[in-house]
Amino acid sequence: MAGITWIYDLDDTLISNAHNYSNAAATLILKILEKRKNNGFTNLEEEIEKVKEVKKDVLELKLGFEDFMYNLKQNEAQKALSIAEMIYKIDMEIINRAKKNKFSQKRFPSACAKVYESYFPGCPRAAKKEAYEIGKTVFSSESPFKEGAENVLDFLKYKKDKLILLTKGDKEIQSKKIKDKKLERWFGNSTYIVDDKSAFYFQRVLDSEKIPTLKNVFSVGNSFKSDIEHALEIGLSGIYISERRWDFEKVDNFKEFITLKKISEIKDKYAELTDSFKYAFKLRLQR
C-alpha cells in the first residue's frame, strides 16, 4: 500500500529517556540519606546500599520512574521510596500548575531542589544549587535508541513511507536530541517540537506537511494521552507502544487503537498494520 505516513514520538518511543530521571532521583536520594546519616540519623547504612543496587538496575535496565519506585518498594527501601514519591509529587505539581512550558528544562531540577530543601530547611544556597544541578543531569545523560528503533526507521524509509517527528518538551533540549541522534536521516525537515501535544498540533502538522488524507496516517508513541488519544480525535490511526508511563499521561477512557509491546513489531507486522481492511476487521473483533 502506497502513501503511508508515520508520526513518531521521540522520548521513550524512539530513544530511552525516562531512566535519566530515575537515575537523577537516585543520586539525589543518596545525597539526602548520606547527609541525614552525617547529621546523626541511625540505621541508614542498609538503606543506602539498597538504593545503590537499585541505581545500578536503573542504568542497566533503563528503568522509568514508576519501575524505579517499584524496585525501591520491593527492596524495602522505605525511606528512599518516600523521598522518590516526594520528587514525583512535586514534579507532577509543577507540570499541572504550568499554563505553558509544562516541560521546561527548569521543571525537574526545581523539583529536586525543593525536595532537598524540605529535608534540610534553611540549607545553604550552595547545597540547594547542588540538588538543582543533580536534576539537570537528565539533559546531559545518554539517551540511547530503543532496541529496534533504527531498524524500523530504516525499513520505513526503504518502503518510501513518509516519516514525521512530533515531540513535546523544551525546544532547546529536544533540538539537541534530534541533532545528536542525527534524526534528519529519516525525518529530514519534518520535525516538530511543541510545548504539549493536542489535536490542534496534530492537525497543524498534517496541514504543514500537506497530507491529503487521514486514511493512512499512523501516530506512534508510548503515551496514550499525548500520542494516541489526540491523534484519534482527528481521525488518525494509533499505535500504542505499551511501556510504563508517568501517571500524568495515564487515562481510563481507552478507545480503539493497536497495542504493540515493542517498536520493532512495526516492521514485523507492517503488512497487517498498513492494510486498512485488516485493520478495520481487527478493531471489529476487539469490540
C-alpha positions in Angstrom: 0.0 0.0 0.0 1.4 3.4 -1.0 1.2 6.7 0.8 1.7 5.6 4.4 2.5 8.4 6.9 4.0 7.8 10.3 4.0 10.4 13.0 6.5 9.4 15.7 7.0 10.5 19.2 10.6 10.8 20.4 11.2 10.3 24.1 10.8 6.7 25.2 9.4 5.7 21.8 12.5 6.1 19.6 15.0 6.8 22.4 15.2 5.9 26.1 14.9 8.9 28.3 12.8 8.2 31.4 15.7 6.3 33.1 17.7 9.5 33.2 15.1 10.9 35.6 15.2 7.8 37.7 19.0 8.0 37.9 19.0 11.6 38.9 16.4 10.9 41.6 18.5 8.0 42.9 21.5 10.3 43.1 19.5 12.9 45.0 18.1 10.3 47.4 21.6 9.1 48.1 22.7 12.6 48.8 19.9 13.2 51.2 20.4 9.9 53.0 24.1 10.4 53.4 23.5 13.9 54.7 21.0 12.7 57.3 23.4 9.9 58.3 26.1 12.5 58.8 23.6 14.6 60.9 23.2 11.7 63.3 20.3 9.7 61.9 20.9 6.0 62.5 20.2 2.8 60.6 20.7 4.3 57.2 23.6 2.2 56.0 21.5 -0.7 54.7 19.0 1.7 53.1 21.9 3.5 51.3 23.2 0.2 49.9 19.8 -0.8 48.7 19.4 2.5 46.8 22.9 1.9 45.2 21.8 -1.5 44.0 18.5 -0.1 42.5 20.5 2.7 40.9 22.6 0.0 39.1 19.4 -1.6 37.8 18.1 1.8 36.6 21.1 2.3 34.4 21.4 -1.3 33.2 17.7 -1.9 32.5 16.8 1.7 31.6 14.1 1.8 34.3 11.5 4.6 34.2 10.3 6.4 37.3 7.5 4.0 38.1 9.7 1.0 37.8 12.3 2.8 39.9 9.8 3.4 42.7 8.5 -0.2 42.4 12.1 -1.6 42.8 12.6 0.6 45.9 9.4 -0.8 47.4 10.4 -4.4 46.5 13.8 -3.9 48.2 12.0 -2.5 51.3 13.9 0.8 51.0 11.0 2.7 52.6 12.9 5.9 53.4 14.2 6.2 49.9 10.8 5.4 48.5 9.3 8.3 50.5 11.8 10.7 49.0 11.2 9.4 45.5 7.4 9.8 46.0 8.0 13.4 47.1 10.2 14.1 44.0 7.4 12.6 41.8 4.6 14.5 43.5 6.4 17.9 43.3 7.4 17.3 39.7 3.7 16.5 38.8 2.5 19.6 40.6 4.8 21.8 38.6 3.6 20.2 35.4 -0.1 20.5 36.3 0.3 24.1 37.5 2.1 25.4 34.4 -0.1 27.0 31.8 2.6 26.9 29.2 6.1 25.4 29.0 4.9 22.5 31.1 8.1 20.5 30.3 10.6 23.4 30.7 14.1 22.3 31.4 13.9 24.1 34.8 11.0 21.8 35.9 12.6 18.7 37.2 15.7 20.4 38.6 13.4 22.8 40.6 11.6 19.8 42.0 14.9 18.2 43.1 15.9 21.5 44.8 12.5 21.8 46.6 12.7 18.2 47.9 16.2 18.7 49.2 15.2 21.9 50.9 12.2 20.2 52.5 14.5 17.7 54.2 17.0 20.4 55.2 15.1 23.7 55.8 17.4 26.7 55.7 20.1 24.8 53.9 22.9 26.9 52.3 22.1 28.2 48.8 25.1 26.2 47.5 23.6 22.9 48.8 20.2 23.7 47.2 22.0 24.5 43.9 23.8 21.2 44.0 20.4 19.4 44.2 19.3 21.6 41.3 22.3 20.5 39.3 21.6 16.9 40.0 18.2 17.4 38.4 19.9 19.0 35.4 21.8 15.8 34.7 18.8 14.4 33.0 19.6 16.6 30.0 23.3 15.7 29.7 22.9 11.9 30.2 22.9 9.4 27.4 19.6 8.6 25.7 20.2 5.6 23.5 17.9 4.4 20.8 15.2 1.9 21.8 16.0 -1.6 20.7 14.9 -2.0 17.1 14.1 1.7 16.5 16.8 2.4 13.9 16.0 -0.8 12.1 12.3 0.2 11.9 13.0 3.7 10.6 15.4 2.3 8.0 12.7 -0.2 6.9 10.0 2.5 6.6 12.4 4.8 4.7 13.1 1.8 2.3 9.3 1.4 1.9 9.3 5.1 0.9 6.8 6.0 3.6 6.5 9.5 4.9 8.1 10.0 8.4 7.3 12.9 10.7 8.6 13.5 14.2 6.3 15.2 16.7 7.9 15.7 20.1 6.9 17.7 23.2 9.2 19.4 25.6 11.7 22.2 25.9 12.7 23.4 22.4 16.5 23.7 23.2 16.7 20.2 24.8 14.6 18.4 22.1 16.5 20.1 19.3 19.8 18.9 20.8 18.4 15.3 21.0 17.3 15.5 17.3 20.7 16.8 16.3 22.7 14.3 18.4 20.8 11.3 17.1 21.0 12.6 13.5 17.3 12.1 13.1 17.3 14.0 9.9 18.5 10.7 8.3 14.9 9.6 8.5 12.8 12.7 9.1 14.5 15.3 7.1 13.0 18.7 7.9 9.7 17.1 9.1 10.5 17.5 12.8 8.1 19.4 15.1 8.7 20.4 18.7 5.6 21.6 20.7 5.0 22.6 24.3 2.4 19.9 24.7 0.5 17.7 22.3 -3.1 18.2 21.4 -5.5 17.5 18.5 -4.7 21.1 17.3 -1.0 20.4 17.0 -1.6 17.1 15.2 -3.8 18.9 12.7 -1.3 21.7 12.3 1.4 19.2 11.4 -0.7 17.5 8.8 -1.6 20.9 7.3 2.1 21.9 7.3 3.1 18.6 5.6 0.2 18.8 3.1 -1.0 15.3 3.9 -4.0 14.9 1.6 -5.9 12.2 3.6 -6.1 10.8 7.1 -6.8 7.3 5.9 -3.2 6.1 6.0 -1.7 8.2 8.8 -0.4 6.5 12.0 0.6 8.1 15.2 3.1 6.0 17.2 4.1 6.6 20.8 4.4 5.2 24.3 2.0 7.8 25.9 -1.7 7.2 25.3 -2.7 10.7 26.3 -0.1 12.5 24.3 0.5 10.3 21.2 -2.7 8.3 20.7 -5.8 10.0 22.2 -5.3 13.3 20.4 -4.5 11.6 17.1 -7.7 9.5 17.3 -9.7 12.7 17.9 -8.9 13.9 14.4 -9.3 10.6 12.7 -5.7 9.2 12.7 -4.8 5.6 13.5 -2.9 5.0 16.7 -0.2 2.5 17.5 0.5 2.4 21.2 3.8 1.1 22.4 2.7 -0.3 25.8 5.5 0.5 28.2 5.1 2.1 31.6 4.2 5.8 31.6 4.1 8.7 34.0 0.8 9.0 35.9 0.4 12.4 34.3 -0.1 10.6 31.0 -2.5 7.8 32.0 -6.1 7.8 31.0 -9.0 5.5 31.8 -11.1 6.1 28.7 -9.3 3.9 26.2 -10.5 3.9 22.6 -9.8 1.9 19.5 -6.1 1.6 18.7 -3.4 -1.1 18.2 -1.2 -2.0 21.0 2.4 -3.3 20.5 4.9 -4.4 23.1 8.0 -3.2 21.2 8.6 -0.7 18.5 10.4 -3.5 16.5 6.9 -5.1 15.9 6.1 -2.4 13.4 8.4 -3.9 10.9 7.3 -7.5 11.7 3.6 -6.6 11.4 3.9 -3.9 8.6 1.6 -5.6 6.2 -1.1 -6.1 8.8 -0.8 -2.6 10.2 -0.9 -0.9 6.8 -3.8 -2.9 5.3 -6.8 -0.8 6.1 -9.2 -3.7 5.6 -7.3 -5.9 8.1 -7.0 -3.0 10.5 -10.8 -2.3 10.5 -11.5 -6.0 10.8 -9.2 -6.4 13.7 -10.9 -3.5 15.5 -14.3 -5.1 15.0 -13.1 -8.3 16.5 -11.8 -6.5 19.6 -15.1 -4.9 20.4 
